[in-house]
């Protein structure tokens, strides 16, 4: 005779279900909070990275030009290059110049490899999108690093170790031998800040006027957008006034002490370094961001912006490779 044992099955009680739901809800809320915090951290980090990336790109672009300022090919003495602007004559050789020239001596003032305008614009060529208040203009003159083929209609520089000449007819000047001289393109750029970008409306941007040319049209100037998000640039120039290859003082662009054509010129004064500041702004505003920093780049006081854009102030001192004697 066998005995069968029957076990009674029971379900969850109401209390047990409520406890399980409470624990599950608590875990779900925690998971959602962790997700939201992680997402917010990602958005913030992404925004910071974009601002840093813009700052790096803009600084690298200007630095590449600045480091090579006063490079004329085989020598670095702008005053030894014939055909440059001289006192009283912006174009002594009657070379073709851009119709949209930024100044009479903008392309040929090789005695000033670096110049600019302090907290203003001051160029004759129009600025695309207008100009940002209280931002500097930086003008850099140099020759291409790599020798260039002869090209009629383009401003070029023929140089030896001791002299040079600007020309534009596509022929090596008769005073030079092609065997012991080199041809380089003349490069001139003026960097400025416009209050609005042509790529992203309403966003301040770094732009530049750049000398190009060639062919029957002759040299011309193009206005290029470099980096949206740059809100202000400032520059100060480190000057050596006693020919010891060290910086004796920093001055704002336009100061007469380094300009050989100015009454306040100190004979022998040379630009050795350039100190650059940039205010970089995010493209979009960010909820919860309150910019309360007091910005004072260079010699300008921009104050507290009090808005919801993320900003970063960056600076760098750049040594001119061709400045030392």
PEFENUR-V647373 format. One record per pair of residues at least 6 apart in sequence whose C-alpha atoms are under 6 Angstrom apart, sorted by sequence separation. I is the first residue (numbers start at 1). J is the second residue. D is the distance in Angstrom with one decimal. If there is no record, write none. Layout:
i:I j:J d:D
i:I j:J d:D
This chain:
i:70 j:76 d:5.3
i:85 j:91 d:5.4
i:158 j:164 d:5.4
i:196 j:202 d:4.8
i:197 j:203 d:5.4
i:213 j:219 d:3.6
i:240 j:246 d:5.7
i:256 j:262 d:5.6
i:259 j:265 d:5.6
i:296 j:302 d:5.8
i:158 j:165 d:5.3
i:196 j:203 d:4.9
i:197 j:204 d:5.8
i:212 j:219 d:5.6
i:213 j:220 d:5.3
i:240 j:247 d:4.7
i:257 j:264 d:5.3
i:258 j:265 d:5.7
i:295 j:302 d:5.3
i:157 j:165 d:5.6
i:196 j:204 d:4.5
i:197 j:205 d:5.4
i:212 j:220 d:5.5
i:239 j:247 d:5.2
i:240 j:248 d:5.2
i:256 j:264 d:5.0
i:257 j:265 d:4.0
i:295 j:303 d:5.2
i:157 j:166 d:4.5
i:195 j:204 d:4.2
i:211 j:220 d:6.0
i:212 j:221 d:5.9
i:238 j:247 d:5.4
i:239 j:248 d:5.8
i:256 j:265 d:5.4
i:257 j:266 d:5.1
i:294 j:303 d:4.6
i:83 j:93 d:5.5
i:156 j:166 d:5.7
i:194 j:204 d:5.7
i:211 j:221 d:4.6
i:239 j:249 d:5.5
i:294 j:304 d:4.5
i:156 j:167 d:5.5
i:194 j:205 d:5.4
i:210 j:221 d:5.4
i:238 j:249 d:5.7
i:258 j:269 d:5.3
i:293 j:304 d:5.5
i:155 j:167 d:5.9
i:156 j:168 d:6.0
i:193 j:205 d:5.6
i:210 j:222 d:5.4
i:238 j:250 d:4.4
i:258 j:270 d:6.0
i:292 j:304 d:5.5
i:155 j:168 d:4.7
i:193 j:206 d:4.6
i:209 j:222 d:5.6
i:237 j:250 d:5.3
i:90 j:104 d:5.9
i:120 j:134 d:5.9
i:154 j:168 d:5.2
i:192 j:206 d:5.9
i:193 j:207 d:5.9
i:209 j:223 d:4.5
i:236 j:250 d:6.0
i:237 j:251 d:5.3
i:292 j:306 d:5.6
i:90 j:105 d:4.9
i:119 j:134 d:4.3
i:120 j:135 d:5.9
i:153 j:168 d:5.3
i:192 j:207 d:5.4
i:208 j:223 d:5.7
i:236 j:251 d:5.4
i:291 j:306 d:5.2
i:119 j:135 d:4.6
i:120 j:136 d:5.7
i:152 j:168 d:5.7
i:153 j:169 d:5.9
i:191 j:207 d:5.7
i:192 j:208 d:6.0
i:208 j:224 d:5.4
i:236 j:252 d:4.7
i:291 j:307 d:5.7
i:119 j:136 d:4.6
i:152 j:169 d:4.5
i:191 j:208 d:4.2
i:207 j:224 d:5.5
i:290 j:307 d:5.8
i:118 j:136 d:4.9
i:152 j:170 d:3.9
i:190 j:208 d:5.2
i:207 j:225 d:4.4
i:290 j:308 d:5.2
i:117 j:136 d:5.6
i:151 j:170 d:4.6
i:190 j:209 d:5.1
i:207 j:226 d:5.1
i:289 j:308 d:4.9
i:85 j:105 d:6.0
i:117 j:137 d:4.9
i:150 j:170 d:5.0
i:189 j:209 d:5.4
i:206 j:226 d:5.4
i:277 j:297 d:5.9
i:102 j:123 d:5.2
i:103 j:124 d:5.7
i:116 j:137 d:5.0
i:160 j:181 d:4.7
i:189 j:210 d:4.5
i:206 j:227 d:5.1
i:102 j:124 d:4.5
i:116 j:138 d:4.4
i:159 j:181 d:5.4
i:188 j:210 d:5.8
i:205 j:227 d:5.6
i:286 j:308 d:5.5
i:85 j:108 d:5.2
i:102 j:125 d:4.4
i:116 j:139 d:5.3
i:159 j:182 d:5.6
i:188 j:211 d:5.3
i:205 j:228 d:4.0
i:285 j:308 d:5.1
i:286 j:309 d:6.0
i:84 j:108 d:4.9
i:85 j:109 d:4.9
i:115 j:139 d:5.1
i:158 j:182 d:5.6
i:205 j:229 d:5.2
i:206 j:230 d:5.5
i:285 j:309 d:4.5
i:84 j:109 d:5.8
i:100 j:125 d:5.9
i:114 j:139 d:5.7
i:158 j:183 d:4.6
i:204 j:229 d:5.4
i:205 j:230 d:4.9
i:84 j:110 d:5.9
i:114 j:140 d:4.7
i:157 j:183 d:5.8
i:204 j:230 d:5.8
i:113 j:140 d:5.6
i:157 j:184 d:5.3
i:204 j:231 d:5.3
i:282 j:309 d:5.8
i:113 j:141 d:4.6
i:156 j:184 d:5.6
i:241 j:269 d:4.3
i:282 j:310 d:5.2
i:156 j:185 d:4.4
i:240 j:269 d:5.5
i:281 j:310 d:5.8
i:156 j:186 d:5.0
i:240 j:270 d:5.4
i:281 j:311 d:4.4
i:155 j:186 d:5.7
i:239 j:270 d:5.6
i:280 j:311 d:5.5
i:78 j:110 d:5.0
i:79 j:111 d:5.5
i:239 j:271 d:4.7
i:280 j:312 d:5.2
i:78 j:111 d:5.0
i:238 j:271 d:5.8
i:239 j:272 d:5.7
i:279 j:312 d:5.8
i:238 j:272 d:5.5
i:279 j:313 d:4.6
i:148 j:183 d:5.7
i:238 j:273 d:4.8
i:278 j:313 d:5.7
i:147 j:183 d:5.4
i:148 j:184 d:5.0
i:237 j:273 d:5.9
i:238 j:274 d:5.9
i:278 j:314 d:5.4
i:147 j:184 d:4.8
i:237 j:274 d:4.6
i:277 j:314 d:5.7
i:236 j:274 d:5.9
i:277 j:315 d:4.3
i:236 j:275 d:5.2
i:276 j:315 d:5.4
i:144 j:184 d:5.5
i:235 j:275 d:5.5
i:276 j:316 d:5.4
i:143 j:184 d:5.8
i:144 j:185 d:5.3
i:235 j:276 d:4.7
i:275 j:316 d:5.7
i:143 j:185 d:5.5
i:234 j:276 d:5.8
i:275 j:317 d:4.2
i:70 j:113 d:5.1
i:143 j:186 d:4.6
i:234 j:277 d:5.0
i:274 j:317 d:5.7
i:69 j:113 d:5.5
i:143 j:187 d:5.3
i:233 j:277 d:5.6
i:274 j:318 d:5.2
i:142 j:187 d:5.3
i:233 j:278 d:4.6
i:273 j:318 d:5.5
i:141 j:187 d:5.9
i:232 j:278 d:5.6
i:273 j:319 d:4.5
i:141 j:188 d:4.5
i:232 j:279 d:5.1
i:273 j:320 d:5.6
i:140 j:188 d:5.7
i:231 j:279 d:5.4
i:272 j:320 d:5.7
i:140 j:189 d:5.4
i:231 j:280 d:5.7
i:139 j:189 d:5.6
i:230 j:280 d:4.6
i:139 j:190 d:4.1
i:229 j:280 d:5.6
i:272 j:323 d:5.3
i:138 j:190 d:5.4
i:229 j:281 d:5.0
i:138 j:191 d:5.1
i:137 j:191 d:5.6
i:137 j:192 d:4.9
i:154 j:213 d:4.8
i:154 j:214 d:4.3
i:132 j:193 d:5.5
i:153 j:214 d:4.2
i:132 j:194 d:5.1
i:152 j:214 d:5.9
i:153 j:215 d:5.0
i:131 j:194 d:4.5
i:132 j:195 d:5.1
i:152 j:215 d:5.9
i:130 j:194 d:5.4
i:234 j:298 d:5.6
i:129 j:194 d:5.6
i:153 j:218 d:4.2
i:154 j:219 d:5.4
i:129 j:196 d:5.7
i:72 j:142 d:5.9
i:71 j:142 d:5.2
i:72 j:143 d:4.8
i:69 j:141 d:5.8
i:70 j:142 d:5.1
i:71 j:143 d:5.7
i:69 j:142 d:5.0
i:245 j:324 d:5.7
i:81 j:163 d:5.9
i:83 j:165 d:5.9
i:80 j:163 d:5.2
i:81 j:164 d:4.2
i:82 j:165 d:4.5
i:83 j:166 d:5.3
i:81 j:165 d:4.9
i:74 j:159 d:5.6
i:74 j:160 d:5.4
i:75 j:161 d:5.2
i:74 j:161 d:5.2
i:135 j:232 d:5.3
i:136 j:233 d:5.8
i:135 j:233 d:5.5
i:136 j:234 d:5.2
i:98 j:219 d:5.1
i:97 j:219 d:6.0
i:98 j:220 d:4.4
i:118 j:253 d:5.5
i:117 j:253 d:5.6
i:116 j:253 d:4.9
i:117 j:254 d:5.8
i:115 j:253 d:5.8
i:116 j:254 d:5.9
i:87 j:261 d:6.0
i:51 j:282 d:5.8
i:76 j:322 d:5.9
i:67 j:320 d:4.5
i:67 j:321 d:5.5
